[in-house]
Amino acid sequence: MEKLIACCGIDCVTCDARIATLSNDDVLREATAKKWAEQFSAPGITAETINCTGCRQEGIKFSHCYECEIRNCADAKGYNTCVECEELETCPIVGAIFQYMPELKENLKSLN
């Protein structure tokens, strides 16, 4: 199976935004926008914003990717993902997401 792990550990291969983008699936875009808008209390997420080829891939990104603290930090340090950083275990930036989604840390560690 293809491995495409974002800076924070999200598995882009299974991400609905990426799947909808690659398959040009407007029904999945609508469903994803509705789910994420509710889940993240972000009414600005609409079907039109659900376009992404993956955090570390060339191409279009989900709008949050451009302002993502985790992605911006990894880029500033010259890392592909947070697993390359010696502060992974103590980082308050990526640690905030790990407390809600601990599987992301495991995804990152699987890259080693």
DRENFI-241855 format. One record per atom (N, C-alpha, C, O): x, y, z. Coordinates in steps of 0.2 Angstrom, whole numbers, padded with zeros to 4 digits, always signed. Atoms other than C-alpha are relative to their C-alpha. Layout:
<pts>
XYZ/...
</pts>
This chain:
<pts>
+0004-0006+0000/+0000+0000+0000/+0004+0006+0000/+0010+0006+0003/-0004-0007+0000/+0006+0018-0004/+0000+0003+0007/-0005+0003+0010/+0000-0004-0006/+0012+0028+0010/+0001+0007-0001/+0006+0009-0005/+0000-0008+0001/+0009+0047+0010/-0002+0003+0006/-0007+0005+0007/+0001-0003-0007/+0011+0054+0027/+0001+0007+0000/+0007+0010-0002/+0000-0008-0001/+0008+0073+0030/+0005+0001+0005/+0008-0003+0009/-0005-0002-0005/+0020+0083+0041/-0002-0002+0007/+0002-0004+0011/+0003+0001-0007/+0009+0080+0056/-0002-0007+0001/-0003-0009+0007/+0001+0008-0001/+0006+0061+0053/-0007-0002-0004/-0008-0008-0004/+0007+0002+0004/-0011+0062+0043/+0002-0004-0006/+0007-0003-0009/-0001+0004+0005/-0011+0048+0031/-0004+0003-0006/-0010+0002-0007/+0003-0003+0005/-0015+0057+0015/-0003-0005-0005/-0008-0003-0008/+0003+0005+0005/-0019+0041+0005/-0007-0001+0002/-0011-0002-0002/+0007+0001-0002/-0035+0039+0016/-0004+0006+0001/-0009+0006+0003/+0003-0006-0001/-0039+0057+0017/-0006+0002-0005/-0004+0001-0011/+0005-0001+0005/-0056+0061+0009/+0001+0006-0004/-0002+0006-0010/-0002-0006+0004/-0050+0078+0003/+0004-0002-0006/+0003+0000-0012/-0005+0002+0005/-0036+0070-0007/-0004-0005-0005/-0003-0004-0011/+0004+0004+0004/-0048+0056-0013/-0005+0003-0005/-0005+0002-0011/+0005-0004+0004/-0061+0068-0019/+0004+0004-0005/+0001+0005-0011/-0004-0003+0005/-0048+0078-0028/+0003-0004-0005/+0001-0002-0011/-0002+0004+0005/-0040+0064-0037/-0005-0003-0004/-0004-0004-0010/+0005+0004+0004/-0056+0056-0042/-0005+0005-0002/-0010+0003-0006/+0005-0005+0002/-0065+0073-0045/-0007-0002+0002/-0012-0001-0002/+0006+0002-0002/-0079+0067-0034/-0004+0006+0004/-0002+0007+0010/+0004-0005-0004/-0091+0081-0029/-0004-0002+0005/-0005+0002+0010/+0004+0002-0005/-0102+0071-0019/+0004-0001+0007/+0002+0001+0012/-0005+0001-0006/-0087+0066-0007/+0002+0007+0002/+0003+0008+0008/-0002-0007-0002/-0082+0085-0007/-0005+0002+0004/-0004+0005+0010/+0005-0002-0004/-0099+0089-0001/+0000-0003+0007/-0001+0001+0012/+0000+0004-0006/-0099+0076+0012/+0005+0002+0005/+0005+0002+0011/-0006-0002-0004/-0082+0080+0018/+0000+0007+0003/+0001+0008+0009/+0001-0007-0002/-0085+0099+0019/-0005+0000+0006/-0004+0003+0011/+0005-0001-0006/-0101+0096+0030/+0003-0003+0006/+0003-0001+0011/-0002+0004-0006/-0092+0083+0041/+0006+0005+0003/+0006+0006+0010/-0006-0004-0002/-0076+0094+0043/-0003+0007+0003/+0000+0009+0009/+0003-0007-0003/-0086+0111+0046/-0003-0001+0006/-0002+0003+0011/+0003+0002-0007/-0096+0102+0060/+0006-0002+0005/+0006+0001+0011/-0005+0003-0004/-0081+0093+0067/+0005+0005+0003/+0007+0005+0009/-0005-0005-0002/-0069+0108+0068/-0003+0007+0001/+0000+0012+0002/+0004-0007-0001/-0083+0122+0070/+0003+0005-0005/+0005+0010-0003/-0003-0004+0005/-0077+0129+0054/-0005+0001-0006/-0004-0002-0011/+0005+0000+0006/-0092+0135+0043/+0003+0003-0006/+0000+0002-0011/-0004-0002+0007/-0079+0142+0030/+0002-0006-0004/+0004-0005-0010/-0001+0006+0004/-0076+0124+0025/-0006-0002-0005/-0011-0003-0002/+0005+0002+0005/-0086+0121+0009/+0003-0005-0005/+0008-0006-0005/-0002+0005+0005/-0086+0109-0005/+0005+0003-0005/+0010-0001-0007/-0005-0004+0004/-0076+0122-0015/+0007+0000+0003/+0012+0000-0001/-0007+0000-0004/-0062+0121-0002/+0003-0007+0001/+0009-0007+0003/-0003+0007-0001/-0060+0102-0002/+0003-0002-0007/+0000-0005-0011/-0005+0001+0006/-0046+0101-0015/+0007-0001+0003/+0009+0004+0006/-0007+0000-0002/-0029+0094-0010/+0003-0007-0003/+0000-0012-0004/-0004+0006+0002/-0016+0082-0017/+0005-0003+0005/+0008-0008+0004/-0004+0002-0005/-0007+0080-0001/+0005+0005+0003/+0007+0009-0001/-0004-0005-0003/+0003+0090+0011/+0007+0001-0003/+0009+0006-0004/-0007+0000+0003/+0020+0085+0004/+0000-0001-0007/+0006-0002-0010/+0001+0001+0007/+0014+0083-0014/+0000+0006-0004/-0002+0011-0001/+0001-0006+0004/+0015+0095-0028/-0007+0000-0002/-0011-0005-0002/+0007-0001+0002/-0002+0102-0033/-0003+0004+0005/-0001+0007+0010/+0004-0004-0004/-0016+0110-0024/+0000-0002+0007/+0000-0008+0008/+0000+0002-0008/-0018+0110-0005/-0007+0003+0002/-0009+0008+0000/+0006-0003-0003/-0033+0112+0006/+0002+0006+0003/+0008+0007+0005/-0001-0007-0002/-0034+0130+0012/+0004+0000+0006/+0008+0004+0007/-0004+0000-0007/-0028+0126+0030/+0007-0002-0001/+0011+0001+0003/-0007+0002+0000/-0012+0118+0024/+0005+0006-0001/+0010+0006+0002/-0005-0006+0001/-0005+0136+0019/+0001+0003+0007/+0006+0007+0008/-0001-0003-0006/-0008+0142+0037/+0002-0005+0006/+0002-0003+0011/-0002+0006-0005/-0004+0125+0046/+0006+0002+0004/+0012+0002+0001/-0006-0001-0004/+0008+0129+0060/+0005-0006+0000/+0011-0005+0000/-0004+0006+0001/+0014+0111+0059/+0004+0000-0006/+0010-0001-0006/-0003+0000+0006/+0018+0111+0041/+0005+0006-0001/+0010+0005-0004/-0004-0006+0000/+0025+0129+0042/+0007-0001+0004/+0012+0001+0002/-0006+0002-0004/+0037+0123+0056/+0005-0005-0003/+0011-0004-0004/-0004+0005+0003/+0043+0108+0047/+0003+0003-0006/+0009+0001-0007/-0003-0003+0006/+0046+0118+0031/+0005+0005+0002/+0011+0005-0001/-0005-0004-0003/+0055+0131+0041/+0007-0003+0002/+0012-0001+0001/-0006+0004-0002/+0067+0118+0048/+0003-0004-0005/+0008-0008-0004/-0002+0004+0006/+0069+0109+0031/-0002-0007+0001/+0002-0011-0002/+0002+0007-0001/+0060+0093+0036/-0006-0001-0004/-0010+0003-0006/+0006+0002+0004/+0048+0083+0026/-0006-0001+0005/-0011+0001+0003/+0005+0001-0005/+0039+0078+0042/+0003+0001+0007/+0009+0002+0007/-0002-0001-0007/+0039+0080+0061/+0005-0005+0003/+0008-0004+0007/-0003+0006-0002/+0047+0063+0063/+0008+0002+0000/+0012-0001+0003/-0007-0002+0000/+0064+0071+0058/+0002+0005+0005/+0008+0006+0006/-0002-0005-0005/+0064+0084+0072/+0001-0004+0007/-0003-0008+0009/-0002+0003-0006/+0072+0079+0088/-0005+0003+0006/-0005+0000+0011/+0005-0003-0005/+0058+0089+0097/-0007-0004+0000/-0012-0002+0003/+0007+0003+0002/+0044+0077+0091/-0003-0002+0007/-0009+0000+0007/+0003+0002-0007/+0041+0070+0109/-0003+0005+0004/-0007+0004+0008/+0001-0006-0004/+0040+0087+0117/-0003+0006-0003/-0005+0011+0000/+0002-0005+0003/+0034+0098+0104/-0008+0002+0001/-0012-0002+0001/+0007-0002-0002/+0018+0108+0109/-0004+0001-0006/-0010+0001-0006/+0003-0001+0006/+0014+0112+0091/-0004-0006-0003/-0010-0007-0003/+0002+0007+0003/+0012+0094+0084/-0003-0004+0006/-0008-0008+0005/+0003+0003-0006/+0008+0088+0102/-0007+0001+0001/-0011-0003+0004/+0007-0002-0001/-0008+0097+0102/-0005-0005-0004/-0010-0007-0002/+0004+0004+0004/-0015+0086+0088/+0001-0007+0002/-0004-0011+0002/-0001+0007-0002/-0007+0070+0095/-0005-0002+0006/-0007-0008+0006/+0004+0002-0006/-0018+0071+0111/-0007-0002-0003/-0010-0005+0001/+0006+0001+0003/-0033+0070+0100/+0000-0006-0005/-0005-0010-0006/-0001+0005+0006/-0026+0058+0086/+0007-0003+0001/+0011-0002-0003/-0007+0003-0002/-0012+0048+0094/+0003-0005-0006/+0009-0006-0006/-0002+0004+0006/-0012+0037+0078/+0005+0004-0005/+0009+0001-0009/-0005-0004+0005/-0003+0051+0069/+0007+0000+0002/+0011+0000-0003/-0007+0001-0002/+0012+0049+0079/+0003-0006-0002/+0009-0007-0004/-0002+0007+0002/+0013+0031+0075/+0001+0000-0008/+0006-0003-0010/-0001+0000+0008/+0011+0035+0056/+0007+0004-0001/+0010+0001-0005/-0007-0003+0001/+0026+0047+0058/+0005-0005+0001/+0010-0005-0002/-0005+0005-0002/+0036+0034+0067/+0001-0006-0005/+0006-0009-0005/+0000+0006+0005/+0032+0021+0053/+0005+0002-0006/+0006-0002-0010/-0004-0002+0006/+0042+0032+0041/+0008-0001+0002/+0012-0001-0003/-0007+0001-0001/+0059+0028+0050/+0002-0007-0002/+0007-0009-0001/
</pts>
